Amino acid sequence: INGVRNIQRLPAKAPPGRASVGPDQSLDLESGHPYPRLNPGVPFCVWMVFCPPVGHGRHNGKKEVFGGVFRIMEQGSNHRGSPPIPGTQALSRAINILQAFTDEQPDWTLSALCAELDLRKPTAHRILSALAQRGFLSRMSGRAEYRLGPEVIILGARALRAADFREMAQPELRYLAETTGETATLESLVDGGVLILQEERGRGLLSAGTEIGTRWPVHATATGKVLMAFSEPGFSKPVDGLPAITGHTIVSPGRWHQALSEVRAKGYATNIEELEYGYSSVAAPVHDRAGHTIASMSVGGPVQRMTKDRIPELATILTASARRVSERLGYRGQDA
């Protein structure tokens, strides 16, 4: 590289910005000038970062080849609190560039992007060119701005198709069970009823527990109320009607619609002994990327622990967990 010769292995004692070329000298990789070896006890490493080949360019009459670039960094150096993984600097920069494109800032010029990410223009140009060549970025003809390209859309769609929201919800269900001590469930509407898709048992001796696959009536459960309250207009009436299950079950159509309005206003639903005497629960919605309510998460247990004074606290914890699951599914709304 620029006249540098005979660097056959990576010595451990070269100072910053230099590589060893002999027992008593090191070589500055920018100027090519030899220097006496300094600080022989400080270890350094050299690695090759390969950028995707994006062709050749000319600058000031000299041919530039965009390809492998030597980088020297002291072992144990810290970037934003954690040591870099050797060989990933170019990849990290490319990811940072892609993540800079947001709903608020969908277009970037080279200069603006360099200022935002603190990148040198030659470095940013190489990465932008490579990303554009592969379809991850695009440019309108005659314009300087870059924007996300079709390959990003394709990858995003693949990720969404591969997403199993039950798996995404599992860590949050476990967190809820551990944090609240009560049983946490993930439920969805199936054939007019509420089906338990996933469950994490609470640690309490009297914790509620049912089998995955159990189906409950919509109008007597907190999850059912949530799913009906946030469903498409015209689908808020339970298929099986409003039969009484306990003395607390909602059986009046007027009271049912009032309850759904309250759920929409608060963002969560409660079930106070409406399904079974001695059992109460609170539930919150899970949304997909389009904003549709595809499931509901709940926390439930005996009324002795699920008191009216405790329910607001549980609702805050639960809605936060449901929001995190929704965001993993691509939801970016304000009312998850």
C-alpha positions in Angstrom: 0.0 0.0 0.0 1.6 3.2 -1.2 5.1 1.7 -1.2 4.7 -0.1 2.2 6.4 -3.5 1.9 7.3 -6.5 3.9 4.6 -6.3 6.6 4.2 -10.0 6.8 2.6 -10.3 10.3 1.1 -7.9 12.8 3.6 -7.1 15.5 2.2 -6.4 19.0 4.5 -3.5 19.9 4.0 -0.8 17.2 2.7 2.6 18.5 -0.5 4.1 17.3 -0.8 4.8 13.6 2.3 2.8 12.8 3.3 -0.8 11.9 6.6 -2.5 12.7 9.0 -2.9 9.8 12.0 -4.0 11.7 13.3 -4.6 15.2 14.0 -0.9 15.9 11.7 0.9 13.6 8.0 1.4 12.9 6.3 2.8 9.8 3.7 5.6 9.8 0.9 4.2 7.5 -0.1 7.6 6.2 3.3 9.2 5.4 5.3 6.1 4.9 8.1 7.5 7.0 10.0 5.3 9.4 10.1 6.2 13.1 12.0 4.8 16.0 9.9 2.3 17.9 8.2 3.9 20.9 6.4 2.4 23.9 7.4 -1.2 23.2 5.2 -2.5 25.9 1.9 -1.2 24.5 0.0 -3.8 22.5 -1.7 -2.9 19.2 -3.6 -4.7 16.6 -4.0 -4.2 12.8 -6.9 -5.5 10.8 -8.3 -5.2 7.3 -11.7 -3.7 6.8 -13.2 -4.7 3.4 -15.7 -2.3 1.9 -17.9 -3.6 -1.0 -16.1 -2.7 -4.2 -17.9 0.3 -5.8 -15.5 0.9 -8.7 -12.8 3.4 -9.3 -12.8 7.2 -9.2 -10.3 10.0 -9.9 -9.4 12.8 -7.6 -6.8 15.4 -8.3 -5.6 13.3 -11.3 -4.8 10.3 -9.1 -6.7 7.1 -9.3 -8.4 6.0 -6.1 -9.4 2.4 -5.6 -12.1 1.8 -3.0 -11.5 -1.5 -1.4 -9.5 -2.9 1.6 -8.4 -0.2 4.0 -6.0 -0.7 6.9 -7.1 0.4 10.3 -5.0 0.5 13.4 -6.5 0.6 16.9 -5.1 0.1 20.3 -6.5 -3.1 21.9 -8.9 -2.2 24.7 -9.8 1.2 23.3 -13.3 2.3 24.0 -15.9 3.7 21.6 -19.2 4.8 23.2 -18.5 2.7 26.3 -17.7 -0.7 24.7 -14.7 -2.0 22.8 -15.2 -2.3 19.0 -15.3 -5.7 17.4 -12.3 -6.1 15.0 -13.3 -5.8 11.4 -16.8 -4.3 11.9 -16.1 -0.6 11.7 -17.4 -0.2 8.1 -20.4 -2.3 8.9 -21.2 -0.2 12.0 -21.0 2.9 9.9 -23.3 1.5 7.2 -25.8 0.6 9.9 -25.6 4.0 11.4 -26.2 5.6 8.0 -29.3 3.4 7.4 -30.7 4.2 10.8 -30.3 7.9 10.2 -33.2 7.7 7.7 -36.4 8.3 9.8 -40.0 9.4 9.2 -38.9 12.9 10.3 -35.7 12.8 8.1 -36.4 10.6 5.1 -33.8 12.3 2.8 -30.1 13.1 3.4 -27.4 14.8 1.4 -23.8 13.6 1.7 -22.8 16.8 3.6 -25.7 16.7 6.0 -25.1 13.0 6.8 -21.4 13.6 7.4 -22.2 16.4 9.8 -24.9 14.3 11.6 -22.8 11.2 12.0 -19.3 12.8 12.2 -18.0 11.0 9.1 -15.4 12.1 6.6 -16.9 12.7 3.2 -14.7 10.1 1.3 -15.7 7.5 3.9 -19.4 8.3 3.8 -19.4 8.5 -0.1 -17.9 5.0 -0.3 -20.5 3.5 2.0 -23.4 5.4 0.4 -22.3 4.3 -3.1 -22.1 0.7 -2.0 -25.5 0.8 -0.3 -27.0 2.5 -3.4 -25.4 -0.1 -5.7 -27.1 -2.9 -3.8 -30.5 -1.2 -3.6 -30.5 -0.3 0.1 -30.4 3.4 -0.8 -31.6 5.3 -3.9 -31.3 8.8 -5.4 -33.8 10.6 -7.6 -32.3 11.6 -11.0 -30.7 15.0 -10.8 -31.0 15.3 -7.0 -28.3 15.1 -4.3 -30.4 13.5 -1.6 -30.3 9.8 -0.7 -33.3 7.9 0.6 -34.0 4.3 1.6 -34.2 2.0 -1.3 -36.4 -1.0 -2.3 -34.1 -3.6 -0.7 -34.9 -2.2 2.7 -38.6 -2.7 2.1 -38.0 -6.2 0.9 -36.0 -7.1 4.0 -38.5 -5.5 6.3 -41.4 -7.4 4.8 -39.4 -10.7 5.2 -38.8 -9.9 8.8 -42.5 -9.2 9.4 -43.5 -12.4 7.7 -41.0 -14.4 9.9 -42.2 -12.7 13.1 -44.1 -14.9 15.6 -45.7 -12.5 18.0 -46.1 -15.3 20.6 -42.3 -15.7 20.7 -42.0 -11.9 20.8 -44.4 -11.7 23.7 -42.8 -14.5 25.8 -40.0 -12.4 27.4 -42.6 -9.8 28.4 -44.9 -12.4 29.8 -42.1 -13.7 31.9 -41.2 -10.2 33.0 -44.8 -9.5 34.0 -45.1 -12.8 36.0 -41.8 -12.1 37.8 -42.5 -8.4 38.4 -46.1 -8.7 39.6 -46.1 -12.2 41.0 -49.3 -12.9 39.0 -50.0 -15.1 36.0 -49.5 -13.3 32.7 -51.2 -14.4 29.4 -51.3 -13.6 25.7 -54.8 -14.0 24.2 -56.5 -13.5 20.9 -60.0 -13.7 19.4 -60.8 -17.0 17.8 -64.3 -18.1 16.7 -66.0 -15.6 18.8 -64.1 -16.4 22.0 -60.8 -15.5 23.7 -58.1 -18.1 23.2 -55.1 -18.4 25.5 -52.0 -18.4 23.2 -49.2 -18.2 25.7 -48.9 -18.1 29.5 -46.4 -17.6 32.3 -47.5 -18.7 35.8 -47.1 -16.3 38.7 -45.1 -17.2 41.8 -47.9 -16.9 44.3 -49.3 -20.1 45.8 -52.8 -19.1 44.7 -51.8 -17.9 41.2 -54.3 -18.5 38.5 -53.4 -21.0 35.9 -55.2 -22.4 32.8 -54.0 -24.5 29.9 -52.8 -22.9 26.6 -55.6 -23.3 24.2 -58.4 -22.7 26.7 -61.2 -20.5 25.3 -63.1 -18.0 27.4 -66.3 -15.9 26.6 -65.4 -12.5 25.3 -67.7 -10.4 27.5 -66.5 -11.9 30.8 -62.8 -11.3 30.4 -60.5 -8.3 30.5 -58.7 -9.5 27.3 -62.0 -9.9 25.5 -63.1 -6.4 26.4 -59.8 -5.0 25.0 -60.0 -7.0 21.8 -63.6 -5.9 21.2 -63.0 -2.3 22.2 -60.1 -1.9 19.7 -61.6 -4.1 17.0 -62.9 -2.8 13.7 -66.2 -0.8 13.9 -69.2 -3.1 13.8 -67.4 -6.0 15.4 -67.9 -5.0 19.1 -70.9 -7.2 19.8 -70.0 -10.7 21.2 -71.0 -13.5 18.9 -72.4 -15.6 21.8 -74.3 -12.6 23.4 -74.0 -11.5 27.0 -75.0 -14.5 29.2 -74.5 -14.2 32.9 -71.6 -16.2 34.3 -71.3 -14.7 37.8 -73.3 -12.0 39.5 -70.8 -9.4 38.2 -70.9 -10.3 34.5 -72.0 -7.6 32.1 -75.3 -8.7 30.6 -76.8 -5.4 29.4 -75.9 -4.2 25.8 -75.9 -0.6 27.1 -73.5 -1.4 29.9 -71.4 -3.4 27.5 -70.9 -0.5 25.1 -70.2 1.8 28.0 -67.5 -0.6 29.2 -65.9 -0.6 25.8 -65.9 3.2 25.7 -64.1 3.2 29.1 -61.5 0.7 27.8 -60.7 2.9 24.8 -60.4 6.0 27.0 -58.1 4.3 29.6 -56.2 2.0 27.2 -56.7 -1.1 29.3 -59.6 -3.2 30.6 -60.4 -4.9 33.9 -62.3 -8.0 34.9 -63.5 -8.0 38.6 -65.0 -11.4 39.3 -66.9 -11.4 36.0 -65.6 -14.7 34.8 -65.2 -16.4 38.2 -65.7 -15.5 41.8 -62.5 -14.6 43.5 -60.6 -13.9 40.3 -59.7 -10.5 38.8 -57.5 -9.4 35.9 -56.3 -6.4 33.9 -55.5 -6.5 30.1 -53.9 -4.2 27.5 -53.8 -4.4 23.6 -51.1 -5.6 21.3 -51.0 -3.9 17.9 -49.3 -4.9 14.7 -47.5 -2.5 12.4 -50.7 -1.4 10.7 -52.3 -0.5 14.0 -54.6 -3.5 14.2 -55.2 -5.1 17.6 -54.1 -8.7 17.1 -53.9 -9.8 20.7 -54.2 -8.8 24.3 -51.9 -9.3 27.3 -53.2 -9.8 30.8 -52.2 -10.2 34.4 -54.6 -12.0 36.7 -54.9 -13.5 40.1 -57.0 -13.7 43.3 -59.0 -10.6 44.3 -57.1 -10.6 47.6 -54.0 -9.5 45.7 -55.7 -7.9 42.6 -57.3 -5.1 44.6 -58.8 -2.0 43.1 -56.0 0.1 44.6 -53.4 -2.1 43.0 -54.9 -2.3 39.5 -53.7 1.1 38.2 -50.1 0.1 39.1 -50.5 -3.2 37.3 -52.1 -1.5 34.3 -49.1 0.8 34.0 -46.6 -2.1 34.0 -48.8 -4.1 31.7 -49.5 -1.4 29.1 -45.7 -0.7 28.9 -45.0 -4.4 28.2 -47.8 -4.6 25.6 -46.3 -1.5 23.9 -42.9 -3.1 23.7 -44.3 -6.2 22.0 -46.3 -3.9 19.6 -43.1 -2.0 18.7 -41.3 -5.3 18.0 -44.1 -6.0 15.6 -43.5 -2.7 13.8 -46.1 -0.6 15.5 -45.2 3.1 15.8 -48.5 4.6 17.0 -49.1 6.7 20.1 -51.8 4.7 21.8 -50.3 1.2 22.1 
